[in-house]
Amino acid sequence: MSEFSIEMKDIVKSFGSVQAVKNGQFTLKQGEIHSLIGENGAGKSTMMKLLYGLYPIDSGEIRVNGELIKSIDPKKAISMGIGMVHQEFMLVKELTVLENIILGFEPRKGMVIDFDAARKMVQEYIDRYGMDVQLNKKIGQISVGEAQRVEIIKTLCRGANIIILDEPTAVLTPQECTQLFVILKSLRESGKSIIFISHKLNEVMDISDRISVMRQGQYIGTVKKENTSPADLAKMMIGREVFLNIEKTKVNTGKTVLEVKDLWTSGEKEISKIRGVSLDVKAGEIVGIAGIDGNGQSELIEAITGLRAVEKGSVVLDGENITNLSPRKIRGHGMAHIPEDRNTRGLNRGMSIEDNLVADKIDEKPYASHFCLKKDAAHHFAETMAEKFDIRPRNVKALTSALSGGNAQKVVVAREVTSATKLLVASQPTRGVDIGAIESIRSTLQEVKSRNIGVLLVSADLEEILSLSDRIVVMYEGRITGRMRAEEATEENLGLLMMGDVDQAKEE
């Protein structure tokens, strides 16, 4: 009998000309939490999708409880006791929690679904593992944390002894993360085995028994939690030392450069409507906006930057009312914007690095003269930016479609920080990038602040908000629920405000 529930050896997987996994190795023991970490594109999610049967392997071996598995698909994986909770939840919003849990596996009484039997079965898991879910509510009415618990219960009801969790804390508040970890430890104690995919090294150190690292599709090594540290893990992930705790520069604030007054605007959904938001940013400071995704942060930024119509209220930049001006005119007033989705609003992926870097300068001297682009000046500027911001490859004629996520983001950051003269709006600036790029981008935001430019930072990463911001505002359902200086903030009181619990946050 093998000591491992899962053994993956010499795994290779390619997608066309891209080799996603070159040398994949992974083992899982019964009753352990084993984290798999690596930069974006390292191959960790691909490895687990191969295990779950979402992709066929090109070569290598997968063994489950010692048995060599020649081919696998999700149905077979489930029959072997493997379940997967994806980063994007696979739930039907119009159905109830109970209906989602039993969907496709409904207990029946004759020709009809036996809901009493289903409720009894599900309740056993809720009670055994201390999960707080409301079975009669529709998925659209519950929190993100509760939706995740529903996904876990779904896998358990299908007989999962091995549970794969792909970036499970990406959209959770600190309180929801704590609750999730209690559940995972309870599952481990009952003999379940858990694979935890994450990029948050402090969480990995909290929850793991063992940790495996991948880099550029290759297996780097496996360590026990007690024999490593976040710094050691980061070095394994990218091959050098990384410093994510950027030293915050001293605040020497100047005049108010942004003033948002009683702003109202439409939302993508009811809870993201902006309802009477007011805030300000001064020159030489970073103001962070914290909140769970979907609570109005995107709509607020779009209204400030001219991408969404303001219904009521005003946006004032350096004393000038810029409400409902076009994005181009707003940029002309000295505001630059790192958008949250670099692919739809930050880059033209069919154009070169050089073209993207000078895209907002093509009608300015020295890059243009008499409606003609001065190619030598544009090329020199692009090469300077590529060197300064470590954009790889250095070939600025290369298409941005060929860049990794981190390097594509560096192109956007390079262009915007050089364009900002009064205010930089940075929305999720490090989302979907690797640790090395995170380090670079955070340092850049500090450098912008030191130039006496105001920075409005939106991030779903609380550690980023806490480490960079001088002041913090928290949004919940389109409103501001709290304001504080960074030194007054903790993950706990911010988390409570992110859930709308204003009174509890004040008591903290």
Residue pairs with C-beta under 8 A, 6 or more apart in sequence:
1 66
2 63
2 65
2 66
3 29
4 27
4 28
4 29
4 63
4 66
5 28
5 29
5 30
5 64
5 65
5 161
5 162
5 193
6 26
6 27
6 28
6 51
6 62
6 63
6 64
6 162
6 193
6 195
7 26
7 27
7 61
7 62
7 63
7 66
8 24
8 25
8 26
8 27
8 47
8 50
8 51
8 60
8 61
8 62
8 63
9 25
9 60
9 61
9 63
10 23
10 24
10 25
10 59
10 60
10 61
11 21
11 23
11 24
11 25
11 26
11 47
11 50
11 57
11 59
11 60
11 61
11 62
12 19
12 21
12 22
12 23
12 24
12 57
12 58
12 59
12 60
13 19
13 20
13 21
13 24
13 43
13 46
13 50
13 55
13 57
13 58
14 20
14 58
19 217
20 41
20 43
20 46
20 217
21 43
21 46
21 47
21 50
21 217
22 43
22 216
22 217
22 218
23 217
23 218
23 219
24 43
24 47
24 50
24 60
24 214
24 217
24 219
25 212
25 219
26 34
26 36
26 47
26 51
26 212
26 219
27 34
27 222
28 34
28 162
28 193
28 195
29 193
29 209
29 210
30 161
30 191
30 193
31 188
31 189
31 191
31 192
31 193
32 188
32 193
32 194
32 209
32 210
33 184
33 185
33 188
33 193
33 194
33 196
33 207
33 208
33 209
34 193
34 194
34 195
34 196
34 208
34 209
34 210
34 211
34 212
35 195
35 196
35 197
35 198
35 204
35 207
35 208
35 210
35 211
35 212
36 44
36 47
36 48
36 195
36 196
36 197
36 211
36 212
36 214
37 44
37 197
37 198
37 199
37 201
37 204
37 211
37 212
37 213
37 214
37 233
37 237
38 44
38 199
38 213
38 214
38 215
38 220
38 237
39 199
39 215
39 237
39 238
39 406
39 434
39 435
39 436
40 199
40 404
40 405
40 406
40 432
40 433
40 434
41 216
41 217
41 404
41 405
41 434
42 214
42 215
42 216
42 217
42 237
43 214
43 216
43 217
43 218
44 197
44 214
45 166
45 197
46 55
47 214
48 84
48 164
48 166
48 195
48 197
49 55
49 84
50 56
50 57
50 62
51 62
51 72
51 77
51 82
51 164
51 195
52 72
52 74
52 77
52 82
52 84
52 164
53 72
53 73
53 74
53 75
53 76
53 77
54 74
56 71
61 68
62 68
62 69
62 72
63 69
64 80
64 81
64 82
65 80
69 76
69 80
72 80
74 84
77 83
77 84
78 158
78 159
78 160
81 159
81 160
81 161
81 162
82 160
82 161
82 162
82 164
83 154
83 155
83 156
83 158
83 160
83 162
83 163
83 164
84 155
84 163
84 164
84 166
85 148
85 151
85 152
85 155
85 163
85 164
85 165
85 166
85 168
86 151
86 166
87 166
87 167
87 168
87 170
89 147
89 148
89 150
89 151
90 151
91 100
91 139
91 147
91 150
91 151
92 99
92 100
92 103
92 139
93 138
93 139
93 140
94 138
94 139
94 140
95 103
95 138
95 139
96 135
96 136
96 137
96 138
96 139
97 133
97 134
97 135
97 136
97 137
97 138
97 139
97 142
97 146
97 150
98 115
98 118
98 119
98 122
98 135
98 136
100 139
100 150
100 154
101 118
101 122
101 135
101 150
101 153
101 154
101 157
102 113
102 118
102 122
102 157
105 157
105 158
106 113
106 114
106 118
107 113
107 114
107 117
107 118
107 121
108 114
109 117
119 135
121 157
122 135
122 153
122 157
123 135
125 131
125 153
125 156
125 157
126 132
126 133
126 153
128 190
129 156
129 183
129 186
129 187
129 190
130 182
130 183
130 186
131 149
131 152
131 153
131 183
132 146
132 149
132 179
133 142
133 146
133 149
133 150
133 153
134 142
134 146
139 147
139 150
142 150
143 176
143 499
144 171
144 172
144 176
144 292
145 172
145 173
145 176
145 179
145 180
148 168
148 172
148 176
148 180
149 180
149 183
152 163
152 183
155 163
156 163
160 192
161 191
161 192
161 193
162 192
162 193
162 194
162 195
163 187
163 192
163 193
163 194
163 195
164 194
164 195
164 197
165 184
165 194
165 195
165 196
165 197
166 197
167 197
167 198
167 199
168 180
168 196
168 197
168 198
169 176
169 177
169 180
169 198
169 200
169 203
170 460
171 292
171 293
171 460
172 180
173 292
173 495
173 498
173 499
174 462
174 491
174 492
174 494
174 495
175 492
175 495
175 496
175 499
176 495
177 203
181 203
181 206
181 207
184 194
184 196
184 207
185 207
187 194
188 194
188 209
196 204
196 207
196 208
198 204
199 435
200 463
201 230
201 233
201 234
202 230
202 463
204 211
204 230
204 233
205 225
205 228
205 229
205 230
205 233
208 225
209 224
209 225
210 222
210 223
210 224
210 225
211 222
211 223
211 224
211 225
211 228
211 233
212 219
212 220
212 221
212 222
213 219
213 220
213 221
213 222
213 223
213 233
213 236
213 237
214 220
215 236
215 237
215 238
215 239
220 236
220 237
221 236
223 232
223 233
223 236
231 241
231 242
234 241
234 242
234 244
234 435
235 241
235 242
237 434
237 435
238 434
238 435
238 436
240 436
242 435
242 436
242 439
243 439
244 435
244 438
244 439
244 442
244 467
245 467
246 439
246 442
246 443
246 446
246 467
246 468
248 446
248 467
248 468
248 470
248 486
249 446
249 449
249 450
251 284
251 285
251 470
252 284
252 452
253 282
253 283
253 284
253 285
253 470
254 282
254 283
254 284
254 452
255 282
255 283
255 318
256 280
256 281
256 282
256 283
257 281
257 282
257 283
257 317
257 318
257 422
257 423
257 453
257 454
258 279
258 280
258 281
258 304
258 315
258 316
258 317
258 423
258 454
258 456
259 280
259 314
259 315
259 316
260 277
260 278
260 279
260 280
260 300
260 304
260 313
260 314
260 315
260 316
261 278
261 313
261 314
261 315
261 316
262 276
262 277
262 278
262 312
262 313
262 314
263 274
263 276
263 277
263 278
263 300
263 303
263 310
263 312
263 313
263 314
263 315
264 273
264 274
264 275
264 276
264 277
264 310
264 311
264 312
264 313
265 273
265 274
265 299
265 300
265 302
265 303
265 308
265 309
265 310
265 311
266 273
266 299
266 308
266 309
266 311
267 273
267 274
267 296
267 299
267 478
268 294
268 298
268 299
269 294
271 294
271 295
271 296
271 477
271 478
272 294
272 295
272 296
272 298
272 299
272 477
272 478
273 296
273 299
273 478
274 296
274 299
274 300
274 303
274 478
275 478
275 479
276 313
276 479
277 296
277 300
277 313
277 475
277 478
277 479
277 480
278 313
278 480
279 287
279 473
279 480
279 483
280 287
281 287
281 423
281 454
281 455
281 456
282 454
283 422
283 452
283 453
283 454
284 449
284 450
284 452
284 453
284 454
285 449
285 454
285 455
285 470
285 471
286 445
286 446
286 449
286 455
286 456
286 457
286 468
286 469
286 470
286 471
287 454
287 455
287 456
287 457
287 469
287 470
287 471
287 472
287 473
288 457
288 458
288 459
288 465
288 466
288 468
288 469
288 471
288 472
288 473
288 486
289 297
289 300
289 456
289 457
289 458
289 459
289 465
289 472
289 473
289 474
289 475
290 459
290 462
290 465
290 472
290 473
290 474
290 475
290 494
290 497
290 498
291 297
291 460
291 474
291 475
291 476
291 498
292 460
292 476
292 498
292 499
293 460
295 475
295 476
295 477
295 478
295 498
296 475
296 477
296 478
296 479
297 427
297 458
297 475
298 340
298 427
299 308
299 478
300 475
301 307
301 337
301 340
301 425
301 427
301 456
301 458
302 308
303 309
303 310
303 315
304 315
304 425
304 456
305 327
305 330
305 335
305 337
305 425
306 322
306 324
306 325
306 326
306 327
306 329
306 330
307 327
307 345
309 324
310 323
310 324
313 323
314 321
314 323
315 321
315 322
315 323
316 322
316 323
317 330
317 333
317 334
317 335
317 422
317 423
318 333
318 334
318 422
318 423
320 333
322 329
322 330
322 333
322 335
325 333
327 337
331 337
331 360
331 419
333 422
334 420
334 421
334 422
334 423
335 420
335 422
335 423
335 424
335 425
336 416
336 417
336 419
336 420
336 423
336 424
336 425
337 416
337 424
337 425
337 427
338 346
338 412
338 413
338 416
338 424
338 425
338 426
338 427
338 429
339 345
339 346
339 412
339 427
340 427
340 428
340 431
340 458
342 408
342 409
342 412
343 349
343 408
346 408
346 409
346 412
347 356
347 400
347 408
347 411
347 412
348 355
348 356
348 359
348 400
349 399
349 400
349 401
349 408
350 399
350 401
351 359
351 399
351 400
352 396
352 397
352 398
352 399
352 400
353 382
353 386
353 391
353 395
353 396
353 397
353 398
353 399
353 400
353 403
353 411
354 378
354 379
354 382
354 396
354 397
356 400
356 411
356 412
356 415
357 381
357 382
357 385
357 386
357 396
357 411
357 414
357 415
358 367
358 373
358 378
358 381
358 382
358 415
359 415
360 415
360 419
361 367
361 368
361 378
361 381
361 419
362 368
362 373
362 378
366 374
366 377
367 373
367 374
367 377
367 378
367 381
368 374
379 396
382 396
383 394
383 396
385 391
385 414
385 415
385 418
386 394
386 396
386 414
387 394
388 414
389 410
389 411
389 413
389 414
389 440
389 444
390 410
390 440
391 403
391 407
391 410
391 411
391 414
392 404
392 407
400 408
400 411
403 411
404 434
405 432
405 433
405 434
405 437
406 433
406 434
406 436
406 437
407 437
409 429
409 430
409 432
409 433
409 437
409 441
410 437
410 440
410 441
413 429
413 441
413 444
416 424
416 426
417 424
417 444
417 447
417 448
420 448
420 453
421 453
422 453
422 454
423 453
423 454
423 455
423 456
424 445
424 448
424 453
424 454
424 455
424 456
425 455
425 456
425 458
426 445
426 455
426 456
426 457
426 458
427 458
428 458
428 459
428 460
429 441
429 445
429 457
429 459
430 437
430 438
430 441
430 442
430 459
430 461
430 464
431 459
431 460
433 441
442 464
442 467
442 468
445 455
445 457
445 468
446 468
448 455
449 455
457 464
457 465
457 468
457 469
459 465
462 491
462 494
462 495
463 491
465 472
465 489
465 494
466 472
466 486
466 489
466 491
466 494
469 486
469 489
470 485
470 486
471 483
471 484
471 485
471 486
472 482
472 483
472 484
472 485
472 486
472 489
472 494
473 480
473 482
473 483
474 480
474 481
474 482
474 483
474 494
474 497
474 498
475 481
475 498
476 497
476 498
476 499
476 500
477 500
481 497
481 498
481 500
481 502
481 505
482 493
482 494
482 497
482 502
482 505
484 493
490 508
492 508
493 505
493 508
494 505
496 502
496 504
496 505
496 508
497 505
